[in-house]
């Protein structure tokens, strides 16, 4: 597949994904968006509504508007922004609730840093779309809260979760499958992603310093110096507490870390993260199947491979391998990116109902009972992959897209 074809297919798929979300997910009775839409596009009107879903919708439609200037996308971003302020913002203790019920009433007021980061990410991109200073102030306010409550001055990095009042929380997990540890790679990656987005719009010196600290956290503690795989769970002193390899996170971090370094302009960290981008892409490629799809995860301690291919690692594989090709010039990475795209279009994209399945098993059968939209199934990974492919293929091969 040549770059011109890759570019045009990504543009068409981006439009299809966004059309799906506009058509099937808006909640006209209670506002905002449904908390769940099943694989047959049937909404569950009484499903809880999560901070991550709504923040990712805000980011996605803001970023799409910034790319193509479609006013319908800006309208969807406005809808998401207003719902977040009206129902998720904590008027008493600041920050954003973790979830509300289908009516928009408080369900879980805990302050999960992962969720705060995604709200900051959405606000920042929405500010880029609108230029509204009140939106920028919301993003800066969340940055201040994360730094004031979540930053660990002793060992650096960020603690995972707090209760509604920003006090200690016993259960720190994002979901039941996670380890209950004080620091996680996943939260740090998305704090870094959000901070990078904000810094491009608000070049504050403290913010830049914390981005550099985060890059050092990854380099010194989270990236294995031998294997280039990421550790996932840590105690507060950065002792590793997990043997799981997440191929999707490996390839996602491979490009996000370099993006963050480039945003700061720090030449030393740019060079370091260029090296990591290639090494981590090669490490992630250990999880590629012969069909071009990326397996979900591997447990080093038991030798168990999860023989599922979820939607989001495929999206990250497209971008991470394309990024490694840009950095190294190695055509194998371009081939791996294109194969991830082709695998997804053949097996993950739902040709009948639209959008992408949650995932498929090792026989390419769609996983049963999974969401098309939900607490974790959002338009963020796949839309972002399409937007990255559009931009990167045009930059590599600009003439056909002029």
C-alpha positions in Angstrom: 0.0 0.0 0.0 1.5 3.3 -1.0 1.5 6.5 1.1 -1.1 8.2 -1.1 -3.6 5.3 -0.6 -2.8 5.1 3.1 -3.6 8.9 3.4 -6.9 8.7 1.5 -8.1 5.6 3.3 -7.4 7.1 6.7 -9.3 10.3 5.7 -12.3 8.3 4.7 -12.2 6.1 7.8 -11.9 9.2 10.1 -15.1 10.6 8.5 -16.9 7.2 9.0 -15.9 7.0 12.6 -17.0 10.5 13.4 -20.3 10.1 11.5 -21.0 7.0 13.6 -20.5 8.9 16.9 -22.7 11.8 15.7 -25.4 9.4 14.6 -25.6 6.9 17.4 -24.2 8.3 20.7 -25.9 11.6 21.5 -28.4 11.4 24.4 -31.3 13.7 23.5 -33.3 12.9 26.6 -30.7 13.5 29.4 -28.0 15.4 27.5 -24.4 14.6 26.5 -23.8 11.1 25.2 -25.1 7.7 26.1 -22.9 5.8 28.6 -23.1 2.7 26.5 -24.0 1.6 22.9 -23.8 -2.1 22.2 -22.2 -3.9 19.2 -25.6 -3.7 17.4 -25.8 0.1 17.8 -28.5 -0.1 20.5 -28.0 2.5 23.2 -28.4 1.6 26.9 -30.1 4.8 28.2 -29.6 4.0 31.9 -25.8 3.2 31.6 -23.5 5.4 33.8 -21.5 8.1 32.0 -17.8 8.2 32.5 -15.3 11.0 32.6 -12.9 9.2 30.3 -15.5 8.7 27.6 -16.8 12.3 27.7 -13.3 13.8 27.8 -12.1 11.7 24.9 -15.2 12.7 22.9 -14.3 16.3 23.6 -10.7 15.8 22.4 -11.6 13.8 19.4 -14.1 16.2 17.9 -12.0 19.2 18.8 -9.0 17.7 17.1 -11.1 16.7 14.1 -12.4 20.2 13.8 -8.8 21.6 14.0 -7.9 19.3 11.1 -10.8 19.8 8.7 -12.8 22.7 10.0 -16.2 20.9 9.8 -18.6 22.9 12.0 -20.5 19.8 12.9 -17.4 18.5 14.7 -17.1 21.8 16.6 -20.8 21.4 17.6 -20.1 18.0 19.0 -17.1 19.3 20.9 -19.2 22.1 22.4 -21.8 19.5 23.5 -19.1 17.4 25.3 -17.5 20.5 26.9 -20.8 21.8 28.2 -21.8 18.4 29.6 -18.4 18.0 31.4 -18.8 21.4 33.1 -22.4 20.9 34.0 -22.2 17.4 35.3 -18.6 16.3 36.0 -16.9 19.4 37.5 -16.8 19.3 41.3 -18.0 22.7 42.6 -16.9 22.0 46.1 -13.5 20.3 45.9 -12.5 21.1 42.3 -11.4 18.6 39.7 -13.6 16.2 37.8 -15.8 13.4 39.0 -15.0 9.8 37.8 -18.6 9.1 36.8 -22.2 10.3 36.9 -25.4 8.4 36.4 -27.5 8.5 33.2 -29.3 11.6 34.4 -26.0 13.4 35.0 -26.1 13.1 38.8 -23.0 12.3 40.8 -22.2 8.5 40.9 -18.5 8.3 41.8 -16.7 11.5 42.9 -13.2 10.0 43.2 -10.3 11.9 41.6 -8.5 9.5 39.4 -5.5 11.2 37.9 -6.0 9.4 34.6 -9.4 11.0 34.3 -8.2 14.4 35.3 -5.5 14.1 32.6 -8.0 13.3 29.9 -10.2 16.2 30.9 -7.1 18.5 30.7 -6.3 16.9 27.3 -9.8 17.6 26.0 -9.9 21.2 27.4 -6.6 21.9 25.8 -7.6 20.7 22.3 -10.9 22.5 22.6 -9.1 25.7 23.4 -7.0 25.2 20.3 -10.3 24.9 18.4 -12.0 28.0 19.9 -9.3 30.3 21.3 -11.6 30.9 24.3 -9.6 32.0 27.4 -12.1 30.5 29.8 -11.4 27.1 28.3 -7.7 27.6 28.7 -8.2 28.5 32.3 -10.0 25.2 32.9 -7.1 23.3 31.5 -4.6 25.3 33.6 -6.8 24.8 36.6 -6.5 21.0 36.2 -2.8 21.2 35.7 -2.5 23.1 39.0 -4.7 20.5 40.8 -2.7 17.6 39.4 0.5 19.2 40.5 -0.8 20.3 43.9 -2.3 16.9 44.9 -0.8 14.2 42.6 2.9 15.0 42.2 5.3 13.0 44.4 8.1 15.4 45.4 10.1 12.5 47.0 10.4 10.0 44.1 8.8 12.2 41.4 6.0 11.0 39.2 2.3 11.0 40.1 0.1 9.1 42.5 -2.8 7.2 41.0 -6.0 8.2 42.8 -7.7 10.2 45.5 -11.1 10.4 47.1 -13.5 13.2 46.2 -11.9 15.6 48.7 -8.4 14.7 47.4 -7.7 12.6 50.4 -6.2 9.1 50.5 -7.9 6.4 48.5 -7.7 2.7 49.3 -8.6 1.2 45.9 -6.4 3.0 43.4 -7.3 0.9 40.3 -8.6 2.2 37.0 -10.4 -1.1 36.5 -10.7 -4.5 38.2 -8.0 -6.1 36.0 -5.4 -3.6 37.1 -3.0 -4.0 40.1 -3.7 -1.8 43.1 -0.4 0.1 43.1 0.4 3.7 43.8 1.9 4.5 40.4 1.1 3.2 36.9 2.7 3.6 33.5 -0.7 4.2 32.0 -1.6 7.2 34.1 1.9 8.7 33.6 1.7 8.2 29.8 -1.6 10.1 29.6 -0.6 12.8 32.0 2.4 13.3 29.7 0.1 13.3 26.6 -2.2 15.9 28.2 0.7 18.1 29.4 2.3 18.0 25.9 -1.0 19.2 24.3 -1.3 22.0 26.9 2.3 23.1 26.6 2.0 23.7 22.8 -0.7 26.2 23.6 0.6 27.6 26.9 4.4 27.4 27.1 4.7 27.7 30.9 8.1 26.9 32.4 6.8 24.8 35.3 4.7 22.7 32.8 7.8 22.2 30.6 9.8 21.1 33.6 7.2 18.5 34.5 7.2 17.2 31.0 10.9 16.7 31.2 10.5 15.0 34.6 8.0 12.6 33.1 10.4 11.8 30.2 13.0 11.0 32.8 10.5 8.8 34.7 9.9 6.8 31.6 13.6 6.6 30.7 14.8 5.8 34.2 12.0 3.6 35.6 9.4 2.4 33.2 11.3 1.4 30.0 13.3 -1.8 30.5 16.8 -1.0 29.5 17.4 -4.5 28.1 14.0 -5.4 26.5 12.6 -1.9 25.8 9.2 -3.1 27.0 7.3 -1.0 29.5 6.7 -1.9 33.1 3.1 -1.3 34.0 2.7 -1.1 37.8 5.0 0.3 40.5 5.1 1.2 44.1 5.8 4.8 45.1 9.6 4.2 45.0 9.4 2.8 41.4 9.8 -0.9 42.3 8.2 -2.9 39.5 5.1 -4.9 40.6 4.0 -6.5 37.4 5.3 -9.0 34.8 2.8 -8.1 32.1 3.9 -6.9 28.7 1.3 -4.7 27.0 2.2 -4.6 23.3 -0.3 -1.8 22.7 1.2 0.4 25.4 4.7 -0.3 24.2 3.9 1.0 20.7 1.7 3.9 21.9 4.4 5.2 24.2 7.0 4.8 21.5 5.6 7.7 19.6 4.0 9.8 22.4 7.3 10.1 24.3 9.0 11.5 21.2 6.1 13.9 20.6 6.5 15.2 24.2 10.3 15.6 23.8 9.8 17.5 20.5 7.3 19.8 22.1 9.9 20.9 24.8 12.6 21.5 22.2 15.2 19.8 24.5 17.7 18.3 22.1 19.0 15.7 24.6 15.6 14.3 25.2 14.7 14.4 21.6 17.7 12.3 20.7 17.0 9.9 23.6 13.4 9.4 22.7 14.2 8.9 19.0 16.3 5.9 20.1 13.5 4.7 22.3 11.0 5.1 19.5 12.8 2.6 17.4 13.8 0.2 20.2 10.2 0.2 21.6 8.7 -0.4 18.2 11.0 -3.4 17.7 10.0 -4.7 21.2 6.3 -4.2 20.4 6.7 -6.0 17.1 7.3 -9.2 19.2 3.5 -9.1 19.6 2.7 -9.1 15.9 0.9 -12.1 14.5 1.4 -13.3 10.9 -1.9 -11.6 9.8 -0.5 -8.1 10.8 -2.6 -7.8 14.0 -1.1 -7.0 17.4 -1.8 -9.4 20.3 -3.2 -7.8 23.5 -0.6 -8.7 26.2 1.8 -11.3 27.4 2.5 -12.4 31.0 6.3 -13.0 31.4 5.8 -14.8 34.7 3.4 -17.4 33.5 4.2 -17.5 29.7 0.5 -16.8 28.9 -0.3 -14.9 25.7 -3.7 -13.2 25.6 -4.8 -14.4 22.2 -7.1 -11.4 21.5 -6.5 -8.5 19.3 -8.3 -5.4 20.7 -9.1 -2.3 18.7 -6.9 0.2 20.4 -3.5 -1.6 20.1 -4.1 -1.9 16.3 -4.7 1.9 16.2 -1.5 2.5 18.1 0.4 0.1 16.0 -0.4 2.1 12.9 1.0 5.3 14.4 3.9 3.8 16.4 5.3 1.8 13.5 4.8 4.7 11.1 6.7 7.0 13.5 9.5 4.5 13.8 9.7 4.5 10.0 10.0 8.3 10.0 12.7 8.2 12.6 14.8 5.3 11.2 13.9 5.1 7.5 13.6 1.3 7.9 10.9 0.1 5.4 10.0 -2.8 7.7 8.3 -0.3 10.1 6.3 1.2 7.2 5.2 -2.3 6.2 4.1 -3.1 9.8 2.1 0.1 10.0 0.3 -0.6 6.7 -0.3 -4.3 7.7 -1.9 -3.1 11.0 -4.2 -0.9 9.0 -5.1 -3.6 6.6 -5.7 -6.1 9.4 -8.0 -3.6 11.1 -10.0 -2.8 7.9 -10.5 -6.6 7.3 -11.2 -7.8 10.8 -11.7 -5.0 13.4 -13.9 -2.6 11.4 -17.6 -3.6 11.4 -18.6 -3.5 7.8 -22.3 -3.8 8.6 -23.0 -1.8 11.8 -20.1 0.7 11.6 -17.3 1.7 13.9 -14.8 -0.9 15.1 -15.4 -4.0 17.1 -13.8 -4.1 20.6 -11.6 -6.9 19.3 -11.4 -10.3 17.7 -10.2 -13.7 18.9 -7.4 -15.8 17.3 -9.9 -17.0 14.6 -10.9 -13.4 13.8 -14.3 -13.8 15.4 -15.6 -10.6 17.1 -15.5 -10.7 20.9 -19.0 -11.2 22.2 -21.0 -8.7 24.3 -18.6 -5.8 23.9 -19.4 -2.1 23.5 -19.2 0.1 20.4 -19.3 3.0 22.8 -18.9 2.8 26.5 -16.9 3.6 29.6 -13.7 2.6 27.8 -14.7 2.3 24.2 -14.3 5.8 22.8 -13.6 7.5 19.5 -10.1 8.5 20.7 -7.6 5.8 19.7 -9.0 5.1 16.2 -9.8 8.7 15.3 -6.4 9.8 16.6 -4.7 7.1 14.5 -6.5 8.3 11.4 -5.5 11.9 12.1 -1.9 10.9 12.7 -1.7 8.9 9.5 -3.2 11.8 7.5 -0.6 14.2 8.8 2.4 11.9 8.7 1.8 10.5 5.2 1.3 14.0 3.9 4.6 15.1 5.6 6.5 12.1 4.2 5.1 12.4 0.7 3.6 15.9 0.4 3.1 16.3 -3.3 0.0 14.1 -3.8 -1.8 15.9 -0.9 -0.9 19.5 -1.9 
